[in-house]
């Protein structure tokens, strides 16, 4: 597939979580996306380190942890998942502490990544791009599922792709927010490598998960 699919476990049916994870594994996916929220950086609470550890023990898939938290340093030790090498995204909006967080993630055998909210200029990522393995571009405001994509989101992906080329680096570009089939097509064309699959494309109301996954994989393969 030209573009990778990272199912958003925030949208999953927790009563059948292991069955869902095994379904993703059987179908050749590589990533599982965890939205970690502390009620401070964003107003919601969701998916703490305990859930990440429990799910990681079920599967060989790579945890992709988006830390929407005010103080990631408090939670990083609990995300030291032996042998799993999780991708861990911290927000560029946290300012000067981000460089230290990137080093801390790498020191505990994680794969550092950085996330950026819609209101933050893409150029703010420039100093961090040589040090991270992935950039998570939010196409909606962080903290809630089911939002519409904000104007300019596609252009921001293209701007980031151009910036990485100019700097001679190639972190993966992941996009989260309103990843409908049509938006995925536009995101991929702009330079996205990974899409977070939530209620817009995978966990669709009234569509069995297996059927939705088959359709999404087929669509991704056609891009």
SVG drawing of the C-alpha trace seen along z (x, -y; Angstrom):
<svg xmlns="http://www.w3.org/2000/svg" viewBox="-26 -30 46 43">
<polyline fill="none" stroke="black" stroke-width="0.4" points="0.0,0.0 1.2,-3.5 -0.3,-4.7 -0.3,-2.9 -3.4,-2.5 -3.2,-3.1 -6.6,-2.1 -7.6,-4.6 -8.3,-2.4 -10.1,-5.4 -13.0,-4.5 -12.9,-0.7 -15.4,1.5 -13.6,2.1 -15.7,5.2 -14.1,6.8 -10.7,5.1 -8.5,8.2 -10.6,9.6 -10.3,6.2 -6.5,6.1 -6.1,9.7 -8.2,8.7 -5.8,5.9 -2.9,8.2 -4.2,10.9 -4.8,8.2 -1.2,7.1 -1.5,3.7 1.6,2.4 0.4,-0.3 -2.1,-0.8 -3.0,-4.4 -3.5,-5.3 -4.8,-8.7 -3.6,-9.6 -5.4,-12.5 -5.0,-14.0 -7.9,-16.4 -5.4,-19.4 -3.7,-19.6 -7.1,-18.7 -10.4,-18.6 -10.9,-14.9 -9.6,-11.8 -8.6,-8.8 -6.3,-5.7 -3.6,-5.9 -0.4,-3.9 -2.1,-0.9 -4.2,-0.4 -1.2,-0.8 0.7,1.9 -2.2,4.3 -2.9,4.1 0.8,4.2 1.0,7.5 -1.7,8.9 0.0,8.2 3.2,7.7 1.8,4.5 3.7,1.3 2.0,-1.1 1.6,-4.6 1.0,-6.8 -0.2,-10.3 0.4,-12.1 -2.1,-14.9 -0.8,-15.6 0.6,-18.6 3.5,-16.8 4.6,-13.8 7.6,-13.3 5.3,-12.0 4.0,-9.2 7.0,-8.3 8.5,-5.7 5.2,-3.8 5.5,-3.6 8.8,-1.7 7.4,1.3 10.2,3.9 11.0,4.9 8.0,3.0 9.8,-0.2 6.6,-2.4 6.2,-5.5 5.5,-8.2 4.4,-11.7 4.7,-14.7 3.3,-18.1 5.5,-20.8 3.3,-23.3 5.0,-22.2 7.9,-24.4 11.4,-24.1 10.9,-20.8 10.2,-18.9 13.9,-18.4 14.4,-16.8 11.3,-14.6 12.6,-13.4 15.9,-12.4 14.1,-10.7 11.9,-8.7 14.9,-7.5 16.8,-6.7 14.0,-4.2 14.1,-2.5 11.1,-4.4 10.8,-5.9 10.4,-9.7 7.7,-11.6 6.2,-15.1 2.6,-16.2 1.4,-19.6 -2.0,-21.2 -3.8,-23.1 -3.1,-26.6 0.7,-26.1 2.9,-27.1 4.5,-24.1 7.8,-26.0 7.8,-25.4 8.8,-21.8 12.0,-22.6 14.4,-22.3 12.9,-18.9 12.6,-17.2 16.2,-15.8 15.6,-14.1 12.2,-12.4 10.9,-9.4 7.4,-10.7 5.4,-13.9 1.7,-13.7 -0.3,-16.5 -3.7,-17.2 -6.3,-18.0 -8.8,-18.8 -8.4,-20.2 -6.9,-17.6 -9.1,-15.9 -12.4,-14.8 -13.4,-12.3 -15.9,-13.0 -14.8,-16.6 -14.8,-18.1 -11.4,-18.6 -10.2,-22.2 -9.5,-24.5 -5.9,-24.4 -5.1,-21.0 -4.1,-19.5 -1.9,-22.5 -0.2,-22.0 0.7,-18.4 2.2,-19.6 4.1,-22.4 5.6,-19.8 6.6,-17.5 8.3,-20.4 10.1,-21.4 11.4,-17.9 12.8,-17.7 14.4,-21.1 16.1,-19.9 17.1,-16.6 15.2,-14.5 12.3,-12.0 10.3,-11.4 7.0,-9.6 4.0,-12.0 0.9,-10.8 -2.4,-12.6 -5.3,-12.4 -8.7,-13.9 -11.7,-13.4 -9.9,-10.8 -12.8,-10.1 -11.9,-8.2 -11.9,-11.4 -9.8,-13.2 -7.3,-10.2 -6.8,-10.5 -6.0,-14.2 -3.8,-13.6 -1.8,-10.9 -1.4,-13.1 0.0,-15.9 2.6,-13.6 1.0,-11.7 2.4,-8.2 0.1,-7.1 -3.5,-7.9 -5.2,-7.5 -8.4,-5.5 -11.3,-6.4 -15.0,-7.0 -14.7,-8.6 -13.3,-5.5 -12.9,-2.4 -15.3,-2.6 -18.3,-3.6 -21.7,-3.3 -23.7,-0.4 -20.8,1.1 -19.2,4.3 -15.6,3.7 -14.2,6.5 -16.1,5.2 -15.0,1.6 -11.4,2.8 -11.5,4.8 -12.8,1.7 -10.2,-0.6 -7.3,1.7 -8.5,2.0 -8.8,-1.7 -5.4,-2.3 -3.9,0.2 -5.4,-1.7 -3.8,-5.0"/>
</svg>
